[in-house]
């Protein structure tokens, strides 16, 4: 008896389980909506046509053509960064076919400002090379590694990459202080922050660079599609959501400067001050209260690639306690600046309970 033929179904480029949280479902729906509109297919066709027309300088011509296509593509401006890695790769492949020349990826639209990147590293000799190799695929003005408190060969590994600036601190600073130190030393118009234990494909990081270059002051990693329902979220995630809600940015969910990758413009650095960068929730509170443009632009699965250590494992671990304390400090600072009711004004106890329980 002949076996029935199973019909093939189209699959999305983003492979993920169905999001389990309500807000996560909304964010994941944004991906599916955009992919369903065929932006990548349109980008590939446009890239092919542009490749056939190009004259000289294939890489530069591809970048300029992609930037021009983005401006007229019809992709909603608020969602453009979500699909940028996919459309850029599709455009690049189409351009290669049209021009019959190899175009190294990732492809970015022309950048106006010079981007810098800060890498915080402590005992990351095994993983740091993979991190730096991905970063060197992007047009960074400078790559700065803040190597602190290492007892392995992290310093030697970082120095082995030509052009990489290494700041060596014998004492362990922690990621937040190391990032603040690197930010104070960098000279770019916008800065990407990433950890040395977390290799992220350059194609995904490109979304953060483009967003900052196009005026997003605080560019966050959108972790919402990765989270479980609120009832199963940990204390740190709930603190992030609570802080954003108290400051009138419920749309950010649990997205926060505590998660990398994230990027800041020079305007954001000058507004926040380097001292506030050592306490990321406090920096986010200041950014919101000062009216900076803050957006979560792309999802990098930090839950999967983040290195598990003794200090960040299990309930009530030292890292969790530190982050919760940072959020308490941020709330206290915001109350002193904006008043104890923050953005809530005069709210009845019943309304307060309703809003609280709707989390």
N, C-alpha and C positions, 0 to 999 in steps of 0.2 A: 504494500500500500504506500502510495507516494505521500511523503510528509508535506504538510501545508507550508507554504512559503511565508515566512514572517516578514511583514512590511517594515522597511527601514523608516525610522522617524528622524526628523531633523534634530540636531543637538545644538545647544548654544555653546559659544566659545568659552563662556565662564562656567566651569563645572563645579557645582556646589549642591549640597543637600538643600531641600526646601527649608527656607528660614523658619526658625521656630518662634521668634518673637513677632508681635504684631507690627512694631515699627520696623523690624528687620524685613518683614514681608513687603512693606511699602518700598524700602530701599531696593530690595531685590527685584521687585516689580519694575523699578525704573530701568534696571539693566535689561530685563526681558523686553520691555516696551521698545527701548532704543535698538536692540538687536533685531527685533521683529520688523522694524522699519527699514532694514537693509542698508544701514549706513556703511557697513564695511564693503558691501557689494558696490555701492555707489562710489566709495573711495577707490576701490580697485579699478573700476572703469575710468574714473577721472585720472588716476595715476597712469594708466595705460595711454590715454590720449595725450597727457602732458609729456610722457616719455617719448612719444613719437615726434613731438614738436621741438624737443630740446635741441640746443645747438652745442654748447660747450659747458664744461663744469657740471657733470651729472649730479653730484651730491648736492651742491648749492642750488642747482636748478630744481631738484626734487623738493628740497626744503621750502623754497619760495613758492613752488606750485602747490604744495600741500597747504601752506599758510593761506594762499589765495582761495583754494577750494574750501577750507574751513570757514572762511568769512562769508561764503555764499551758499554753503551746503544746506542750510535750513535746520541744522541741529540746534535745538533750543540752547541759548547761551548758558543757562544755569546747569545744563546737563552735558555740555561739550566735553568737560574734562573727564567724565566717566567713560566716555567711549574713545577718548583720544588714543590710548595705546593700540586698540584694535583697528581704528580707522587709519592710524599712521602706518601700521604694519601692512594693511591692505593696500594703501596708496603706494608704499615702497615697492611691494611686489609687483603691482601693476606698472609702475614706472620702470622697473627692471625689464619687464617683458616688452614694454613699448620702446625703450631706448636700447635694449640688448646690451646693457652694461650692468655690472654688479653695483648695487647701492648698499653700503654697510648700514646696518641698523644700530640703534633705533633712529627713526626719522622724526625730527621735530620741526615745527614751524620756526621761522627766524626769531631769535630772541633779541629783545631790545637791551636788556641789562646783562651784566656779567654775573653768572651764578657761582656761588661757592658751596662747598659741602663740608660739614663737620662730622667726623667719625669719632665716637667715644669708644675707647678700647681698653680693656683690662684683662690680661691673660687670654688673648684671642689669637694666638699665633697660628692655631690650626685653621681658623675660619677667616681671618682677616684677609688673606690673599684673594679668596673668592669675592669678598666684599669690594676690595679695591679694583679687581678686574672689571666688575660690573660698572663701577663708578667711572672708570677710565673710558668707557664707551660713550659717555655723555660729555657735552661741551663745557665742562667746568672751567672757570677761570682759575680756581685753586681747589685742591683737595687737602684738607687739614685733618690729621689724625692726632687726637689728644690721648696719648698713651699714658695711663696713670696707674700706679700701684701694681705693675705687672711683675711676676716672678718667672715668666717664661720668656720666649724669644719675640714677643710682640714688637718691641722696639726695633730689633734687627729686621724683622719682616717688613715693617712699615718703611724703614729706610731703604730697603732693597727695591722699592718702586720709584723710578726716576720721576722727579717733579713733585712728589708728595711732600708736603710740609708736615714735620713731626714735632709736636709739642710734648716733651717728656717731663712728667712729674713723678718723682719717686713714690710719693704718698698716694693712697687710693682716694680719689675725689668723689666717686659716684657719678652716674651718668648725667645728672642734672647740672652739677657744678662743672663737669668737664665740657658740657655743651655751652654753658655760659662763658667759660674761658675761651673756647674756640670761637664763639661769636664775637667776642671782644677783639680777637686777633684778625678776623677775616676782613676782606676789603670788597667783597662782592656786593652787588645791588640787591640780591636776595640770596638766602641761605637755606640749604637743605640740611636736615639733621637726621642722622641714622646711627645705629649702634654697630660696633665691630663684630658682634656675634650673629648678625642677621643679613645674610646675602639676599638681596632683592634684585630681580631682573631689571636691567636698565630701562626696558620698555615700560615697566610699571612706574618707575621713578620719574619718567619724563612728564607724567601728568602733573606732578607737584611743581616741577620747574616751570612749565608753561602757565599754570595757574598763578604762581607768584609773579611771573613776568607780565601777566595780563591784569595785574592789579588786585589779586586776592592777598590781603595783608597777612592773614594767618591761614595756612593751608593744612588741613587736618586729614589724617587717615580715617576713612569711613569704616568703622568696625561694626556698625549696626547689623549688617547681614550675617555676621558671625556669632551673634549673641543668642542665648536661649531666652525663653520668656522671663519676665521680671521676677517671677516667683522662684526661679532657679539661678538668678544672677548672684554673683558674689558681692561682698560689701563694697569693694573698690568700684565696681561698675555702677552700683546704686549711688555712690557718692558723686561720681561724675555726672550722672543724670540729674541728681538733686541740685548740684551747683548750677548747671546750665539752666534748669527750670527756675531756680530762684532769681537768676539774673535775666530772665525774660527771653532765653534762647532755647526753648523747648525743642525747636527744630533740630538742634545739634544732637539730641539724645545723649548717649554716653561718649560721644566723640570729644577728645581732649588732647591737650599738649603733652599729656603723660605718655601718649602712644607715639611711636615712630613708625614710618617716616612722617615728618611734618616739615613745613617750610615757613619762613618769615621773610617779609620784605625789609629793606633797610628802614623804611618808614615805621614798620612795626617794631624793629629793634630800638630805634630812637625813642619811640613812644613808651615802650615797656620798661626799658632800662635793663642793663645786664644783671643787676642784682635780682630782679624779679624772675629771671629765667631759671634761677636756682630752685625756685618753687613753681613748677609748671601750672598747677591750678590757680595760683595767685596771678601768674602772668596772663592766664586765660581770663580771669576775672577783670583784670585791668583792661585787657583788649576789648572785652564786651562793653565795659563801662565807658571807655573812650571812643566807642563807635567805630572800631576798626572793622574792615570787611573780613569776615570769618566764614569759611566754607569747608565742608568735608568733600573732597573731590574724587577720591578713588579708594578702592579697598585693597589693602595688602594684608594677607592673612598672618598677622603677627602671632596669633595663637598657635599656629603650626610651626613657624620657623624660629620663634623665640627660644633661646637656650634655657633649659631647666637647670636651676641651681638650688643649693640647699636653702638659700635665703628667700626664694620666691616659690617654694613648693608647699602645698598643704594650706589648710585654713589658718588664719591668724599668723601668717609668716611675717618676718621682719620687713620685707618690701611692702606688703599690704598695709602694715601698721604705719609705715612711713608715708605712704600715699594718702591714707585716710587722715593722718595728721596734717598733711599739706592742704587737704581740702578744708579742714577745720580752720586752719590759718587763713585760707583764702576767703572763706565765709566771714570770718571775723573782720578781716580787712575791708571787705565789701560793705559790711554793716556800718563800720566807722565812716566810710566815705559816702554811702547812699542812704543811710538810715536803717534801723533795725528791720523794717518791713521790706527793704530792697525794692523789687518791682511790683510788690503785691498790693500796696496801698491799704485801704480799709476793706478787709475781707471778713465776713462772718465766719464763725467756727464751723458751721455746716458747709459753707462753700470751701473753706480750707480743707476740711476732711474729704470733700468730693474731689477736689483737685489732687490732693495727696494720694488718695486711693486709686485714682485713674492712671497712676504711673504703671 
